[in-house]
Amino acid sequence: MSVQVDGQISIVSCSGPEWCEQERRIAKAALYAIHAIHHRESRRYTIKEKSKEVLRLMCAGYQDREIAEWLGIKLVTVRQRRQAPMQAVEASSTAQLISLVIKFGLI
């Protein structure tokens, strides 16, 4: 069985007979609850203003070197300012970071 919550599909499987309607409703409610908890926890994160500057420029399509030049900082500083938000939202890539900070309204 698959259930769609907020545009994401979660798959719940079990062996045995097919689920009845009540079991499907319970599983769907549980997935909604898990999503709500995760979403609420993600919104608790705050991002420092200097990191937000870097993220805004990333969202505008600038590369790390361009951001460093624009802000007058070192390339390593740009990467450090990106790292804290990546850990906060548990992003595994830059693309996922950008997606999540926009989704959660963090910038």
N, C-alpha and C positions, 0 to 999 in steps of 0.2 A: 504494500500500500504506500502511496506517496501523498503527502499533504503539502500544499503551498501556503507559506506564511510570509507576508511582506515581500513577495516576489522571489522568494527562495524556496526551493523544493527540498523537503526533508523526507527521507524514506525510512519507514518503520517496517521491519519485517519480523516474521516469526514463523516457526514451522507449525504445522497442524492445520486444522480446518480454517476456512475463510472466516474473516471477522464479520460479526453482525453489525448492524447500523449503530447500536449503542457503543460498541467497542471502538468503532471508527470515530465517533464523536468524542469519546474520552481521549483517544490518542491525539486528535486534532486540538482539543482544549489544552492538553499537556504541552504540545509543541508551541501553541500560542503563549502559554505561560513562560516557557523557557525563553522564547524570543523576547518577551516583555522584560524579563529579568536581565537578560544580556543587554538589551537596548538601554535600560535604565542605568545599569552599571557603567556602560560606556560613556554616558553623558556626565558622569561624575568627574571625568578627567578634565584638568585644566591645562592649557598649553601657554607657556610663557610668550610674551609679546614678541620677543626676538625670534622665537621659533615660528610664530605665526607669520612674521614677515617672510621668512624663507618658504613656508608652505604656500602662501599667497602667490609668490613668484613662481613656484613649482606648478601650481594650478594654472597659471597664465602661460605655461609652456617653456619657461626658462630652464636652461641646464645649470648644473652646479657652478661651473666656471663663470657663467654669465651672472648668476646670483651673487657670487663672491665679488665680482667687479662692480656690480650695481650697488651693493651695500658697503663696499670698501672693506671687506673682511677677507680672511684667508679661506681657501678652499676647504681645509680641514674643519674650520669653524662652521661652515655651511653644513657639512656632513654631521657634525656634532649636534647642531640645532635641529636636524632632521631626525636624529636617532631617538631622542627622548619621546617625541610624539609617536614614533613607530612602536616603541615598547609600550606606551600607554594604551594604544588601541590594538596592540598585538598584531600589527601588520607584518607580513612577511616579504612584502615588496613595496617599492615606491608607488606603483600603480594602486595597490591595495590601500596604502596610506592615504593617498589623495582621495580615493573613493570614500573611505571611512570618515575622514575629517569633514568632508563635505556632507555626507549622510548624517553625521551626528551634530552638524552645525558648530564645529569647534573652531572654525576660522571665519 
